[in-house]
C-alpha cells in the first residue's frame, strides 16, 4: 500500500475545517490526532501556504495549497480544488 504524503495528511485531517482560521498550534493538534506518528518537524503549516522563505511543499503558492496565511501563526484552511 502506498504511503500518503504529509501534504495528503494535512488535507485529510483538515477537511472538516475548510473556511476556518486556525492557529499553528491547533493545526498541529488536529493533524497529530489523526497521524500521531507524523514527525514533529514535518507538521509545519507554512510549508503548505503561499510562498515563504522556508522549505516548501510543491502545493505552496499554487491553487492546490492548503492554507492562506492570515497573519503570523494563523492560517485560513482552503477548499481543495477538484
C-alpha positions in Angstrom: 0.0 0.0 0.0 1.3 3.4 -1.0 2.2 5.7 2.0 0.4 9.0 1.8 2.4 12.3 1.8 2.5 14.8 4.6 0.5 17.1 2.3 -2.2 14.5 1.9 -2.2 14.0 5.7 -2.9 17.7 6.1 -5.7 17.6 3.5 -7.4 14.7 5.1 -7.1 15.9 8.7 -8.2 19.4 7.9 -11.1 18.7 5.6 -13.7 19.4 8.4 -12.1 22.8 9.0 -12.3 24.3 5.4 -13.0 28.0 5.6 -11.8 28.3 9.2 -9.0 30.4 10.6 -6.7 28.3 12.8 -3.6 29.0 14.8 -0.5 26.9 14.1 -0.7 25.0 17.4 -4.3 24.0 16.7 -3.4 22.8 13.2 -0.6 20.7 14.6 -3.0 19.2 17.2 -5.6 18.3 14.6 -3.0 16.6 12.3 -1.2 14.7 15.2 -4.6 13.5 16.5 -5.2 11.6 13.2 -1.5 10.9 12.5 0.3 10.6 15.8 3.5 9.1 14.2 3.9 12.1 11.8 7.4 13.5 12.6 7.1 16.8 14.6 9.3 18.7 12.1 7.0 17.6 9.2 3.9 19.3 10.6 4.6 22.9 9.5 1.6 24.7 8.1 3.6 27.5 6.5 5.1 24.9 4.1 1.7 24.4 2.6 0.6 28.0 2.2 1.6 30.8 -0.1 5.3 31.5 -0.8 7.5 31.6 2.2 11.2 31.7 3.0 11.0 28.2 4.4 11.2 24.8 2.8 8.0 24.5 0.8 5.7 21.7 -0.3 5.1 21.6 -4.0 1.5 22.8 -3.2 2.7 26.1 -1.8 1.8 29.1 -3.8 -0.4 27.1 -6.2 -4.2 26.6 -6.4 -3.6 23.3 -4.6 -2.1 24.9 -1.5 -3.8 24.0 1.8 -3.6 27.4 3.6 -3.5 31.1 3.1 -1.5 32.9 5.8 -3.8 35.3 7.6 -1.1 36.7 10.0 1.9 35.3 11.8 0.9 32.0 13.2 -2.7 32.0 11.8 -3.9 30.3 8.6 -7.1 30.0 6.7 -7.9 26.4 5.6 -8.7 26.5 1.9 -11.2 24.4 -0.1 -9.3 21.8 -2.0 -9.7 22.0 -5.8 -11.2 19.0 -7.5 
